[in-house]
Amino acid sequence: MSRIYLDNAATSWPKPDSVYAAIDHAQRVLGAPAGRGAYYEANDASRIVDHARNEVAKLINAPKSRNIAFTFNGTDSLSTAILGLLKNGDHVVTTVVEHNSVLRPLNHLQGEGLIEVTCVGCDEEGFVDVNEIIASIKPNTRLLVVNHVSNVTGSIQPVDTLKERLAVLENQKIVFLLDAAQSLGHIPVDIQELGCDILASSGHKGLLGPLGTGLIYLSDRIVNSVNPLRFGGTGTEGSVEFQPEQMPDRFESGNLNVPGIAGVHAGIRFLNSTEGLELRARRHANAARLLQGIREIPGVQIHGAKEMGQRIGVFSFNISGWDCHEVASILDANWAIQTRAGRHCAPLIHRALGTEPDHGTVRLSVGLFTTLEQADLVLESIAKLADQSGR
Ligand SMILES: Cc1ncc(COP(=O)(O)O)c(C=O)c1O
């Protein structure tokens, strides 16, 4: 049985051939660090990193590519933003939809008595209410962290009105941090239109890069208010004993993951290629088929946005009478359908969805290479399990 990989929200697989080729070239042919040598291969490694930075800037409509730094994953980007920005006495507004990579650094700072956190709820489709976010802002609110697309429900949060709502507030020191780990590569993300000051993302999910890649964008307005987590060599200003203040060096200490960044570069280029655009349309069509199909199976509860226009192909469901871990194990054992069961590192949303007593949900996340036949086999398999609910 060949594997039917439906865990693309964790990390995308397979990657396009051009991504494997770019990683292999960086490893096997270049084998050199970026920003550190003047020989041919080292220059080429630096060039690849520059091109990747430009490609990310174009993707998110960042005014300058140097405001983007490469990190090791989405968690690294979020910790950089949260731990680097917040100070004693700050208040933070966030949501129950957030991933632990947001909740845990916030809870750590709150546990130390340094900050206060307000967590806004969501409705049964997993949507947060922008009015509630705005109403939670206080004079000492320094940070607003919002998940763009939930890794549990796939619901796209209505963040497009936040910019105007924040602009009219008296408190103008609020930093808007968008967790775009599940949105980049799936839906358009324009940081200028959204008015976000910081965008944090993985590079290995929708952007199709390898594991061990991530990125962070910081606007000029706030970049100097965010302290780096890591200090060290940057290949620049070698005689200066302090961390360079300018981007991207401020957040890029130590040798960069050149093979990984080369993979992200190739991944974004693939997404924008003719083939990539066709596969994205197919991914959307397969997701729509799964949404409709799962919804029609008796005994199955599917969570998140009901309309395909308000979500991506990340689906959480439960089958009456089955434990979610049991479902995931049987799907894998019987049909090599690889899903994920549990809380998906987002513990708070399960209270809102009512999936806490079930220990979470089964999650299917569609990828660029998921086929229609695979989607249909998944539907048949879920229906078979649901049929045995009264076993
Ligand atoms: C919404 C969200 N934010 C952040 C992360 C963390 O990203 P990474 O796994 O790259 O650390 C994830 C990972 O699943 C995620 O889904």
The ligand as a MOL file (V3000), in Angstrom:
LIG
                    3D

  0  0  0     0  0            999 V3000
M  V30 BEGIN CTAB
M  V30 COUNTS 16 16 0 0 0
M  V30 BEGIN ATOM
M  V30 1 C -0.7280 27.7450 13.5310 0
M  V30 2 C 0.6760 27.2870 13.8000 0
M  V30 3 N 1.5540 28.1260 14.3500 0
M  V30 4 C 2.8150 27.7710 14.5970 0
M  V30 5 C 3.2740 26.5190 14.3140 0
M  V30 6 C 4.6830 26.1410 14.6340 0
M  V30 7 O 5.3910 25.9330 13.4540 0
M  V30 8 P 6.6700 24.9610 13.4220 0
M  V30 9 O 6.1570 23.5670 13.4550 0
M  V30 10 O 7.3150 25.3140 12.1320 0
M  V30 11 O 7.4970 25.2940 14.5940 0
M  V30 12 C 2.3870 25.5820 13.7600 0
M  V30 13 C 2.8160 24.2070 13.4750 0
M  V30 14 O 2.0460 23.3110 13.3030 0
M  V30 15 C 1.0670 25.9900 13.4790 0
M  V30 16 O 0.1790 25.1470 12.9440 0
M  V30 END ATOM
M  V30 BEGIN BOND
M  V30 1 1 1 2
M  V30 2 1 2 3
M  V30 3 2 2 15
M  V30 4 2 3 4
M  V30 5 1 4 5
M  V30 6 1 5 6
M  V30 7 2 5 12
M  V30 8 1 6 7
M  V30 9 1 7 8
M  V30 10 2 8 9
M  V30 11 1 8 10
M  V30 12 1 8 11
M  V30 13 1 12 13
M  V30 14 1 12 15
M  V30 15 2 13 14
M  V30 16 1 15 16
M  V30 END BOND
M  V30 END CTAB
M  END
